[in-house]
Amino acid sequence: MMESRKDEQPRWLRDVTSDRAVRWNHSPISGGPASCPGDSQSLWHLSLVTGRRIHQQGKYLAHWPEYFIVAEAPGGELMGYIMGKAEGSVAREEWHGHVTALSVAPEFRRLGLAAKLMELLEEISERKGGFFVDLFVRVSNQVAVNMYKQLGYSVYRTVIEYYSASNGEPDEDAYDMRKALSRDTEKKSIIPLPHPVRPEDIE
């Protein structure tokens, strides 16, 4: 029998987008013991490793539990998560899904996991009748900007000084990126604004 190469990835890692390989758990935090995969302590650890702090986690779970999705490996390892919500006005065709946080553990990156998590959130927004999905990303984070563009997102507007800096550094601008859903047949929601806006101008 041939021995597998030490650097060869297991089959489930080569195909993380398969529902048979990865458990996609909606609203996984149920107040169980801290050792359970997908619990709040595990998510907090992942947020520290990836540099993404989870804010108002309880609020999101209470109001939009279906928008909180965690990916777990067969062995129970926490691979990544996405957190979002539904908001906006239906009358003004602004009802949409919003990506609040997307994070993948370093050892599980470059496997298509982020794309799959985004796809799941978009499907939820479709079922809720959203016109689009949007997210905010730092202007300087070109890796993330390019990834979202590959997933079909485009820059709708620039938000001046959206991210507050620390240690005396200047605040940073953000891109509000959007992807139209099937309800927006004319793609009106993604027509770029010709001028930047400030955080207080965002509804």
C-alpha positions in Angstrom: 0.0 0.0 0.0 1.3 3.4 -1.0 1.7 5.9 1.9 0.1 9.2 1.4 2.3 12.2 1.2 2.6 14.2 4.4 1.6 17.4 2.7 -1.4 15.9 0.9 -4.7 17.3 2.0 -7.5 15.0 3.2 -10.3 14.6 0.8 -12.7 16.7 2.8 -10.2 19.5 2.8 -9.9 19.4 -1.0 -13.7 19.7 -1.3 -14.8 21.9 1.6 -17.8 23.1 -0.5 -19.4 19.7 -0.3 -22.1 19.5 2.3 -21.0 15.9 3.0 -17.5 17.1 4.0 -18.3 20.1 6.2 -21.1 20.8 8.7 -22.7 24.1 8.0 -24.4 24.9 11.3 -26.9 27.8 11.6 -27.1 29.7 14.9 -24.8 27.1 16.6 -24.4 28.8 19.9 -26.9 27.4 22.4 -25.3 28.0 25.7 -23.7 24.5 25.9 -20.3 23.7 27.5 -17.3 25.7 26.3 -15.7 22.6 24.7 -18.6 22.2 22.2 -17.6 23.0 18.6 -19.2 26.2 17.5 -19.8 27.6 20.9 -19.1 31.2 21.9 -15.6 30.5 23.4 -14.5 28.8 20.1 -15.9 31.6 18.0 -14.1 34.2 20.3 -10.8 32.3 19.9 -11.2 32.2 16.1 -12.0 36.0 16.1 -8.7 36.6 18.0 -6.7 34.4 15.6 -8.1 36.0 12.5 -8.1 39.5 13.9 -11.9 39.8 13.6 -13.7 40.7 16.8 -17.3 39.6 17.2 -19.4 42.5 18.4 -23.0 42.3 19.6 -23.0 38.5 19.0 -26.0 38.0 21.3 -28.1 40.6 19.5 -27.5 39.0 16.1 -28.3 35.5 17.4 -31.5 36.8 18.9 -32.7 38.7 15.9 -31.2 37.0 12.9 -30.2 33.4 13.9 -30.4 32.1 10.4 -27.7 34.6 9.3 -25.2 33.1 11.8 -23.5 30.1 10.1 -20.5 28.2 11.3 -18.4 25.7 9.3 -17.0 22.7 11.2 -14.6 20.1 10.1 -15.5 16.4 10.5 -13.2 16.4 13.6 -15.1 19.3 15.2 -12.6 22.0 14.4 -14.0 25.4 13.9 -13.1 26.3 10.3 -14.9 29.7 9.9 -18.1 31.6 10.3 -20.3 34.3 8.8 -22.6 36.6 10.7 -25.1 39.0 9.1 -28.6 40.4 9.2 -31.6 41.6 7.1 -32.4 45.2 7.1 -33.7 48.1 5.0 -37.0 49.3 3.5 -39.1 47.1 1.2 -41.0 50.1 -0.1 -37.8 51.8 -1.3 -36.4 48.6 -2.7 -33.6 48.6 -0.1 -34.5 45.4 1.8 -31.3 43.4 1.8 -29.0 41.0 3.5 -25.9 42.5 5.2 -22.6 40.7 5.9 -21.4 41.9 9.3 -18.5 39.5 9.7 -16.8 36.8 7.7 -13.8 34.9 9.1 -11.9 31.8 8.2 -9.2 30.1 10.3 -5.7 30.5 8.8 -5.2 26.7 8.3 -8.5 26.5 6.3 -7.9 29.4 3.9 -7.6 29.1 0.1 -10.1 26.2 0.1 -13.2 28.1 -1.1 -14.7 28.2 2.4 -15.3 32.0 2.4 -17.1 31.8 -1.0 -19.3 29.0 0.3 -20.2 30.9 3.5 -21.1 33.9 1.3 -23.2 31.7 -1.0 -25.2 30.4 2.0 -25.9 33.9 3.3 -26.9 35.0 -0.2 -29.3 32.1 -0.4 -30.9 33.1 2.9 -31.3 36.7 1.6 -32.9 35.4 -1.6 -35.5 33.5 0.4 -36.2 36.6 2.4 -36.9 38.6 -0.7 -33.9 40.8 -0.5 -32.9 43.1 -3.4 -29.2 42.8 -2.7 -26.5 41.8 -0.3 -24.0 44.3 0.9 -20.9 44.5 3.1 -18.2 47.0 4.2 -14.5 46.5 3.6 -11.5 48.6 4.3 -10.3 50.4 1.1 -6.7 49.3 2.0 -7.7 45.6 2.1 -7.3 44.9 -1.6 -7.1 41.1 -1.0 -10.6 41.2 0.4 -11.8 43.7 -2.2 -10.6 41.4 -5.0 -12.1 38.3 -3.4 -15.5 40.0 -3.2 -15.3 41.2 -6.8 -14.6 37.6 -7.9 -17.8 36.6 -6.0 -19.8 39.2 -8.0 -19.7 42.2 -5.8 -19.0 45.7 -6.9 -18.2 49.0 -5.2 -21.5 50.9 -4.6 -20.0 53.8 -2.7 -17.1 55.0 -0.6 -17.8 55.8 3.1 -15.3 58.3 4.4 -13.6 57.5 7.8 -16.0 54.5 8.4 -13.4 52.6 10.4 -12.1 54.2 13.6 -8.4 53.9 14.1 -6.4 53.7 17.3 -2.9 54.7 18.4 -3.1 58.0 16.7 -3.6 56.6 13.3 -6.1 58.3 10.9 -9.5 56.8 10.4 -9.9 54.7 7.3 -12.4 54.8 4.5 -14.5 51.8 3.5 -16.1 50.5 0.4 -19.7 49.6 0.5 -19.8 46.6 -1.8 -23.0 45.1 -3.2 -24.3 42.2 -5.2 -27.8 42.3 -6.7 -30.2 39.4 -6.1 -32.8 38.1 -8.4 -35.5 40.4 -7.0 -33.6 43.4 -8.4 -34.2 42.6 -12.0 -32.9 46.0 -13.2 -29.8 45.9 -11.0 -30.7 49.3 -9.7 -29.3 48.6 -6.2 -25.7 48.3 -7.5 -25.6 51.5 -9.6 -22.5 53.3 -8.1 -22.9 56.6 -6.3 -20.8 59.3 -8.0 -19.6 60.8 -4.7 -18.5 59.5 -1.3 -20.7 59.7 1.8 -20.0 59.9 5.5 -21.0 57.3 8.1 -23.9 59.4 9.4 -25.3 59.5 5.9 -25.8 55.7 5.9 -29.3 54.6 6.7 
